[in-house]
Amino acid sequence: MTDERPAPATGLRERKKQRTRDALLRAALLLFIAQGYEQTTVDEITDSVDVSQRTFFRYFANKEEVAFAAQDTIDSHFLAALQARPAGEGPLTALRGALRDSWSSLEEALSEVVPVDLYLRTYRLIESTPALLAAHLRRSAEAEERIARLIAEREGLDVDADPRPRVAVAAFSGVMRVTGRLWGQGDDSGIAAIRDLTETYLDHIGPALAPDWR
């Protein structure tokens, strides 16, 4: 008779590794928010979880990677939603549909990484910390390129020969940056607030591109 007991041990090992990563991530974000990103050291993060620096670097390359771990999850979630949109949709319709799909399951996706309220506080920290804001802009440009290439693939275009995919994504991403900044400056830090603000601004892409505003 075959003994299959080792399988649960592997699963237990993976769950333990995930718990360690989650603990490091949450501890780091709480420290960033409490005392500042640049003022927080890796030693302080590892001490709060009672693990070694070696353990930290097993999961994260540096502090920046920790700060953007939740955002990376959201970006991956959005890309998956975009890939799943119907092939017949136009680029901006597909982008907006993917965003709407992402919002509907955002809390569930985020809760697998960090509590939603902790992510929202981290987002505001990123917007108000020069080093993190610079990293955010760089990462956003990289994400926009991935999205533009996906849009080009959906449309059967060469992204390097036809500028439209990058232009469409630039317009869409510009709205996301504006609404993210406005939300970060507002009093309501809830997901519903940024979702409604974004929807309102996306409604104005067409009118804003009209040749005459009068």
N, C-alpha and C positions, 0 to 999 in steps of 0.2 A: 504493500500500500504506500503510495507517494505522500510524503510529508510536505505540506505547502505552508508551514508556519513562518518561514523566513520573509514572505511577502509583507505581512503586517509590520515587521521590523523596519523594512525599507520605507514604508509609508510613515511610520513613526519618526524615523530619522529626518525625512523631508519636512514633516510638520514642525519638528523641533527647529530646523534651520529657518523655516518661514517665520516662526515665532521670534527667533533671535533677530532676524532682519526687521520685522515689524517693530520690535522693541527699540532697536537702534534708530529707526526712522522716526518714530513718535518722540523719543527722547530728544533727538536732534532738533526737530521742528519746535518742540516746546522750549528748548533752550534758545534757539534763534529768536523766537518771539519774545521771550522774557528778557534777554540781555543783549540781543543783536547778533546778526550773522557773523560779522567780522570779529566780534569779541568772543565768540564761542570757539573753543578748541576741540580737536578730536578727542583729546584726553578727557575733557569734561563729559563728552557724549558717552564714551566707553565706561567711565567711572559711574555714570548714572545707571547704567545697565549691568555693571559689574562684569564686563568682559574686557579682553585685551585689545590693543590697537590692531593687532594682527587679525583679530576677528572682524573688526570694523572694515578693514580693507579687503576682507574676503567678500564682503557684500557691496561695498561702495568704493569707487575709485578715489573720491574726495568729497569735501563738504558740498560742493556744487551739485554733485549727483544726488545727494540726499535731499537738498532743497527742492529739486525738480522731479523727484521720484513720483509724486502724485500727479504732477502735470504730464509727465511722460505716459502715465496710465490713461489719462484723459485723451491725449493725442492719439494713442493707439486705439482707444475706444472709438474715436471719431473716424479714423482711417478705416476701421473695420465696418463701421456704419456706411461710409461712403462707398466702399467696395460692394456693399449689399444693395445699393439703390438700383432701381430698374434701369436697364440699359438705355431705354428710350428717353429718359429725362435729359433736359438740357443741363449744362454745367452748373449754373447758379441755382437751378431748381434742385439738382442733386446735392449740392453743397448745403443748401438750407434744409433739405429733407434729412440729410445725415446729421446735421446739428440738432434738429428737432428729435430725431431718434435717440441721439446721445443724451439730450436733456432728460428724456423719459426714463432712462436707466442709469443716470449719472450717480445717484446716491448709492445704488447697489454696487456699481463699479468702484467708486471711491472707497466705500466702506471696507472693501477687501484690502485696502492699503492703509488708509488713515480715516478717522472720523471726519465727516464732511465739514463740521465747524472748524476743525484744525486746518483743513486744506484752505478754507476761505480766509482764515487769519494769515496763513502762509502766503496766499496770493497777495494780500495787502502788503505784507512784509517785502515781497519781491518788488512790488511797484514803488516802494519807498526806500529801497536800498540800492545805491548806485551800482555796486558790483553785481548784484543779482539782476538788476534791470538790464545791464549790459549783456549778461549771460542769457537773459530771457529773449532779448532782441536777436541774438545770434541763433539761439535754438529755434525761435519762431521762423527765421529765414530758412533754416534747414527743413523745418516742417512744411513750410510753404512750397519748397521745391519738391518734396515728396508728394504733396497733394497735387501740384501742377502736373507732375508726371503721371499720376493716376488719372487725372482728368483727360490728359492727352491720350492716354491708353484707351479710356472709355470712348473717346471721340475718333479714334483711329488716326491721330495726328502725331507728327514728329515735334516734340516740345521745343527742340532747338531750331526748327525751321518755321514754326508757326507761333507767334507771340501770344495768341489768344488764351491758352491755358494759364500762362503766368499772369496775364493781365486780369483775368477773371478771379484768380486766387488772390491776387494783390488787393483787389477791390473788396472781396469778402473778408480777407484777413485784416484789412484796414478798419472795417467796421468792428471786428472783434476786438482790436486793440483800443479803439475809441470807447466802446461800451465797457470794456474791462477797466479802463482808467476811471471812467465816470462812476462806475459801480464801486470801485475802490475808494472813491472820495465821498460816497454817499453814506447815509445813516443805516440803510437796510443791507445787511450782509448775507441775506438769504439767497438761495439758488433761484427762487421764483423771481426775485428782483432783477438779477442779471439776465435771466431768460427773457423776461418781458421787455427789458430795455434793449436787448439785442434784437428781438423780433421787431420792435418799433423802428430801430435804425436800419435793419435790413429792408424794411418796407420802402425806405427812401433811397435805395441805391439807384433805381430807375429814374425817379424824378431828379436826383442830383446829377445824373449824366445827361439830362435833357439839354439841348443847345440853348434854350432860353428859359430862364427861371421866372420871367414876368408873366 
